């Protein structure tokens, strides 16, 4: 039972390290695009 807990802890730590590495190294920047919309103002 103790071995199983150790294996689960090791897998959780490796998963956390992998997720952290992916967040830092992966290209997660959004694509930028210009949006132009006409605006009509209420001018009385």
Phi and psi restraints in degrees (range 20) as a CNS / XPLOR table:
assign (resid 1 and name C) (resid 2 and name N)
       (resid 2 and name CA) (resid 2 and name C) 1.0 -67.2 20.0 2
assign (resid 2 and name N) (resid 2 and name CA)
       (resid 2 and name C) (resid 3 and name N) 1.0 -34.9 20.0 2
assign (resid 2 and name C) (resid 3 and name N)
       (resid 3 and name CA) (resid 3 and name C) 1.0 -64.7 20.0 2
assign (resid 3 and name N) (resid 3 and name CA)
       (resid 3 and name C) (resid 4 and name N) 1.0 -40.4 20.0 2
assign (resid 3 and name C) (resid 4 and name N)
       (resid 4 and name CA) (resid 4 and name C) 1.0 -63.0 20.0 2
assign (resid 4 and name N) (resid 4 and name CA)
       (resid 4 and name C) (resid 5 and name N) 1.0 -41.5 20.0 2
assign (resid 4 and name C) (resid 5 and name N)
       (resid 5 and name CA) (resid 5 and name C) 1.0 -65.9 20.0 2
assign (resid 5 and name N) (resid 5 and name CA)
       (resid 5 and name C) (resid 6 and name N) 1.0 -41.2 20.0 2
assign (resid 5 and name C) (resid 6 and name N)
       (resid 6 and name CA) (resid 6 and name C) 1.0 -62.3 20.0 2
assign (resid 6 and name N) (resid 6 and name CA)
       (resid 6 and name C) (resid 7 and name N) 1.0 -42.4 20.0 2
assign (resid 6 and name C) (resid 7 and name N)
       (resid 7 and name CA) (resid 7 and name C) 1.0 -63.8 20.0 2
assign (resid 7 and name N) (resid 7 and name CA)
       (resid 7 and name C) (resid 8 and name N) 1.0 -42.5 20.0 2
assign (resid 7 and name C) (resid 8 and name N)
       (resid 8 and name CA) (resid 8 and name C) 1.0 -65.2 20.0 2
assign (resid 8 and name N) (resid 8 and name CA)
       (resid 8 and name C) (resid 9 and name N) 1.0 -39.0 20.0 2
assign (resid 8 and name C) (resid 9 and name N)
       (resid 9 and name CA) (resid 9 and name C) 1.0 -66.2 20.0 2
assign (resid 9 and name N) (resid 9 and name CA)
       (resid 9 and name C) (resid 10 and name N) 1.0 -43.2 20.0 2
assign (resid 9 and name C) (resid 10 and name N)
       (resid 10 and name CA) (resid 10 and name C) 1.0 -63.3 20.0 2
assign (resid 10 and name N) (resid 10 and name CA)
       (resid 10 and name C) (resid 11 and name N) 1.0 -43.5 20.0 2
assign (resid 10 and name C) (resid 11 and name N)
       (resid 11 and name CA) (resid 11 and name C) 1.0 -64.0 20.0 2
assign (resid 11 and name N) (resid 11 and name CA)
       (resid 11 and name C) (resid 12 and name N) 1.0 -38.5 20.0 2
assign (resid 11 and name C) (resid 12 and name N)
       (resid 12 and name CA) (resid 12 and name C) 1.0 -65.6 20.0 2
assign (resid 12 and name N) (resid 12 and name CA)
       (resid 12 and name C) (resid 13 and name N) 1.0 -41.5 20.0 2
assign (resid 12 and name C) (resid 13 and name N)
       (resid 13 and name CA) (resid 13 and name C) 1.0 -66.2 20.0 2
assign (resid 13 and name N) (resid 13 and name CA)
       (resid 13 and name C) (resid 14 and name N) 1.0 -44.3 20.0 2
assign (resid 13 and name C) (resid 14 and name N)
       (resid 14 and name CA) (resid 14 and name C) 1.0 -63.5 20.0 2
assign (resid 14 and name N) (resid 14 and name CA)
       (resid 14 and name C) (resid 15 and name N) 1.0 -38.5 20.0 2
assign (resid 14 and name C) (resid 15 and name N)
       (resid 15 and name CA) (resid 15 and name C) 1.0 -64.4 20.0 2
assign (resid 15 and name N) (resid 15 and name CA)
       (resid 15 and name C) (resid 16 and name N) 1.0 -41.3 20.0 2
assign (resid 15 and name C) (resid 16 and name N)
       (resid 16 and name CA) (resid 16 and name C) 1.0 -64.7 20.0 2
assign (resid 16 and name N) (resid 16 and name CA)
       (resid 16 and name C) (resid 17 and name N) 1.0 -42.2 20.0 2
assign (resid 16 and name C) (resid 17 and name N)
       (resid 17 and name CA) (resid 17 and name C) 1.0 -64.7 20.0 2
assign (resid 17 and name N) (resid 17 and name CA)
       (resid 17 and name C) (resid 18 and name N) 1.0 -42.3 20.0 2
assign (resid 17 and name C) (resid 18 and name N)
       (resid 18 and name CA) (resid 18 and name C) 1.0 -63.7 20.0 2
assign (resid 18 and name N) (resid 18 and name CA)
       (resid 18 and name C) (resid 19 and name N) 1.0 -42.3 20.0 2
assign (resid 18 and name C) (resid 19 and name N)
       (resid 19 and name CA) (resid 19 and name C) 1.0 -65.5 20.0 2
assign (resid 19 and name N) (resid 19 and name CA)
       (resid 19 and name C) (resid 20 and name N) 1.0 -40.1 20.0 2
assign (resid 19 and name C) (resid 20 and name N)
       (resid 20 and name CA) (resid 20 and name C) 1.0 -65.6 20.0 2
assign (resid 20 and name N) (resid 20 and name CA)
       (resid 20 and name C) (resid 21 and name N) 1.0 -43.4 20.0 2
assign (resid 20 and name C) (resid 21 and name N)
       (resid 21 and name CA) (resid 21 and name C) 1.0 -63.2 20.0 2
assign (resid 21 and name N) (resid 21 and name CA)
       (resid 21 and name C) (resid 22 and name N) 1.0 -40.0 20.0 2
assign (resid 21 and name C) (resid 22 and name N)
       (resid 22 and name CA) (resid 22 and name C) 1.0 -64.8 20.0 2
assign (resid 22 and name N) (resid 22 and name CA)
       (resid 22 and name C) (resid 23 and name N) 1.0 -40.6 20.0 2
assign (resid 22 and name C) (resid 23 and name N)
       (resid 23 and name CA) (resid 23 and name C) 1.0 -65.2 20.0 2
assign (resid 23 and name N) (resid 23 and name CA)
       (resid 23 and name C) (resid 24 and name N) 1.0 -35.5 20.0 2
assign (resid 23 and name C) (resid 24 and name N)
       (resid 24 and name CA) (resid 24 and name C) 1.0 -81.5 20.0 2
assign (resid 24 and name N) (resid 24 and name CA)
       (resid 24 and name C) (resid 25 and name N) 1.0 -35.2 20.0 2
assign (resid 24 and name C) (resid 25 and name N)
       (resid 25 and name CA) (resid 25 and name C) 1.0 -98.6 20.0 2
assign (resid 25 and name N) (resid 25 and name CA)
       (resid 25 and name C) (resid 26 and name N) 1.0 -22.5 20.0 2
assign (resid 25 and name C) (resid 26 and name N)
       (resid 26 and name CA) (resid 26 and name C) 1.0 -76.9 20.0 2
assign (resid 26 and name N) (resid 26 and name CA)
       (resid 26 and name C) (resid 27 and name N) 1.0 155.1 20.0 2
assign (resid 26 and name C) (resid 27 and name N)
       (resid 27 and name CA) (resid 27 and name C) 1.0 -84.7 20.0 2
assign (resid 27 and name N) (resid 27 and name CA)
       (resid 27 and name C) (resid 28 and name N) 1.0 94.4 20.0 2
assign (resid 27 and name C) (resid 28 and name N)
       (resid 28 and name CA) (resid 28 and name C) 1.0 -105.7 20.0 2
assign (resid 28 and name N) (resid 28 and name CA)
       (resid 28 and name C) (resid 29 and name N) 1.0 13.3 20.0 2
assign (resid 28 and name C) (resid 29 and name N)
       (resid 29 and name CA) (resid 29 and name C) 1.0 -76.6 20.0 2
assign (resid 29 and name N) (resid 29 and name CA)
       (resid 29 and name C) (resid 30 and name N) 1.0 140.1 20.0 2
assign (resid 29 and name C) (resid 30 and name N)
       (resid 30 and name CA) (resid 30 and name C) 1.0 -74.0 20.0 2
assign (resid 30 and name N) (resid 30 and name CA)
       (resid 30 and name C) (resid 31 and name N) 1.0 154.6 20.0 2
assign (resid 30 and name C) (resid 31 and name N)
       (resid 31 and name CA) (resid 31 and name C) 1.0 -78.6 20.0 2
assign (resid 31 and name N) (resid 31 and name CA)
       (resid 31 and name C) (resid 32 and name N) 1.0 131.1 20.0 2
assign (resid 31 and name C) (resid 32 and name N)
       (resid 32 and name CA) (resid 32 and name C) 1.0 -93.9 20.0 2
assign (resid 32 and name N) (resid 32 and name CA)
       (resid 32 and name C) (resid 33 and name N) 1.0 135.6 20.0 2
assign (resid 32 and name C) (resid 33 and name N)
       (resid 33 and name CA) (resid 33 and name C) 1.0 -145.9 20.0 2
assign (resid 33 and name N) (resid 33 and name CA)
       (resid 33 and name C) (resid 34 and name N) 1.0 146.5 20.0 2
assign (resid 33 and name C) (resid 34 and name N)
       (resid 34 and name CA) (resid 34 and name C) 1.0 -87.2 20.0 2
assign (resid 34 and name N) (resid 34 and name CA)
       (resid 34 and name C) (resid 35 and name N) 1.0 133.8 20.0 2
assign (resid 34 and name C) (resid 35 and name N)
       (resid 35 and name CA) (resid 35 and name C) 1.0 -121.6 20.0 2
assign (resid 35 and name N) (resid 35 and name CA)
       (resid 35 and name C) (resid 36 and name N) 1.0 125.0 20.0 2
assign (resid 35 and name C) (resid 36 and name N)
       (resid 36 and name CA) (resid 36 and name C) 1.0 -119.1 20.0 2
assign (resid 36 and name N) (resid 36 and name CA)
       (resid 36 and name C) (resid 37 and name N) 1.0 120.8 20.0 2
assign (resid 36 and name C) (resid 37 and name N)
       (resid 37 and name CA) (resid 37 and name C) 1.0 -126.3 20.0 2
assign (resid 37 and name N) (resid 37 and name CA)
       (resid 37 and name C) (resid 38 and name N) 1.0 133.2 20.0 2
assign (resid 37 and name C) (resid 38 and name N)
       (resid 38 and name CA) (resid 38 and name C) 1.0 -71.9 20.0 2
assign (resid 38 and name N) (resid 38 and name CA)
       (resid 38 and name C) (resid 39 and name N) 1.0 142.0 20.0 2
assign (resid 38 and name C) (resid 39 and name N)
       (resid 39 and name CA) (resid 39 and name C) 1.0 -119.7 20.0 2
assign (resid 39 and name N) (resid 39 and name CA)
       (resid 39 and name C) (resid 40 and name N) 1.0 126.7 20.0 2
assign (resid 39 and name C) (resid 40 and name N)
       (resid 40 and name CA) (resid 40 and name C) 1.0 -103.4 20.0 2
assign (resid 40 and name N) (resid 40 and name CA)
       (resid 40 and name C) (resid 41 and name N) 1.0 126.1 20.0 2
assign (resid 40 and name C) (resid 41 and name N)
       (resid 41 and name CA) (resid 41 and name C) 1.0 -100.4 20.0 2
assign (resid 41 and name N) (resid 41 and name CA)
       (resid 41 and name C) (resid 42 and name N) 1.0 149.3 20.0 2
assign (resid 41 and name C) (resid 42 and name N)
       (resid 42 and name CA) (resid 42 and name C) 1.0 -80.4 20.0 2
assign (resid 42 and name N) (resid 42 and name CA)
       (resid 42 and name C) (resid 43 and name N) 1.0 93.7 20.0 2
assign (resid 42 and name C) (resid 43 and name N)
       (resid 43 and name CA) (resid 43 and name C) 1.0 -108.3 20.0 2
assign (resid 43 and name N) (resid 43 and name CA)
       (resid 43 and name C) (resid 44 and name N) 1.0 117.0 20.0 2
